Amino acid sequence: MEGQKGVTLIELIVSIFIIGLFTLVVIPAYGKYSQQIELKGAAEQVKSALLEAQSLALNPRADSVDIRQFKNENGPCYQVDFKNEINPNRGSINISSQNQRSFLPTTITFQQESWVEFCQNGKGAVENSNPAPVNTPSGNEIKILIHSSKLDQDKQINIIKETGVITIVNL
């Protein structure tokens, strides 16, 4: 049997066992990782909507550019609404200047339905909001929480009312 080449049945079974074991370890870790990326992406989507409304309000030609905004004593205003849809279970975002909603991935919802308003004379600051700002060391902050029911994990989007600075915080 000295010149024969190939693998024995035992070597083949051991190789398949090692590959199976590796797969059992990697697949669940990848699933959780992809859900974390999904939650992070949803937080970025919320931040992007807030920045878009803020940018629209800061446009010096806001009242001539977009007729769908509303006006108050502070000039043209843009409101971002955060709501939860029932079927499928997910959050939705709507900017007052747009005719369509954008949706968060399924099973990612807002802890509380809310809205934030930016106005032209506010110089990027938040004019009005629900929930009301909370006093923190950095100033009055508006906190928007999103929740992933798959991960049972939250992310928080903070907006400093006076400056309009928007940050994402891991909880």
MOSUL-V201720 format. One record per backbone hydrogen bond with DSSP energy under -0.5 kcal/mol. NH is the residue of the N-H (numbers start at 1). CO is the residue of the C=O. If there is no record, write none. Layout:
nh=NH co=CO
nh=NH co=CO
This chain:
nh=4 co=1
nh=12 co=8
nh=13 co=9
nh=14 co=10
nh=15 co=11
nh=16 co=12
nh=17 co=13
nh=18 co=14
nh=19 co=15
nh=20 co=16
nh=21 co=17
nh=22 co=18
nh=23 co=19
nh=24 co=20
nh=25 co=21
nh=26 co=22
nh=27 co=23
nh=28 co=24
nh=29 co=25
nh=30 co=26
nh=31 co=27
nh=32 co=28
nh=33 co=29
nh=34 co=30
nh=35 co=31
nh=36 co=32
nh=37 co=33
nh=38 co=34
nh=39 co=35
nh=40 co=36
nh=41 co=37
nh=42 co=38
nh=43 co=39
nh=44 co=40
nh=45 co=41
nh=46 co=42
nh=47 co=43
nh=48 co=44
nh=49 co=45
nh=50 co=46
nh=51 co=47
nh=52 co=48
nh=53 co=49
nh=54 co=50
nh=55 co=51
nh=56 co=52
nh=57 co=53
nh=58 co=54
nh=59 co=55
nh=59 co=56
nh=62 co=59
nh=64 co=61
nh=65 co=61
nh=66 co=62
nh=69 co=66
nh=70 co=77
nh=72 co=75
nh=75 co=72
nh=77 co=70
nh=78 co=118
nh=80 co=116
nh=81 co=79
nh=81 co=94
nh=82 co=114
nh=83 co=81
nh=83 co=92
nh=85 co=90
nh=90 co=85
nh=90 co=88
nh=91 co=108
nh=92 co=83
nh=93 co=102
nh=94 co=81
nh=96 co=79
nh=98 co=95
nh=102 co=93
nh=104 co=91
nh=107 co=89
nh=108 co=105
nh=109 co=107
nh=109 co=147
nh=111 co=145
nh=114 co=82
nh=115 co=130
nh=116 co=80
nh=117 co=128
nh=118 co=78
nh=119 co=125
nh=120 co=76
nh=121 co=74
nh=122 co=119
nh=123 co=120
nh=124 co=119
nh=125 co=122
nh=126 co=161
nh=127 co=117
nh=128 co=117
nh=130 co=115
nh=134 co=141
nh=136 co=139
nh=139 co=136
nh=141 co=134
nh=141 co=139
nh=142 co=159
nh=143 co=141
nh=144 co=142
nh=144 co=157
nh=145 co=143
nh=146 co=155
nh=147 co=109
nh=148 co=153
nh=149 co=107
nh=149 co=147
nh=152 co=148
nh=153 co=148
nh=155 co=146
nh=156 co=169
nh=157 co=144
nh=158 co=156
nh=158 co=167
nh=159 co=142
nh=160 co=165
nh=161 co=140
nh=161 co=159
nh=164 co=160
nh=167 co=158
nh=169 co=156
nh=171 co=154
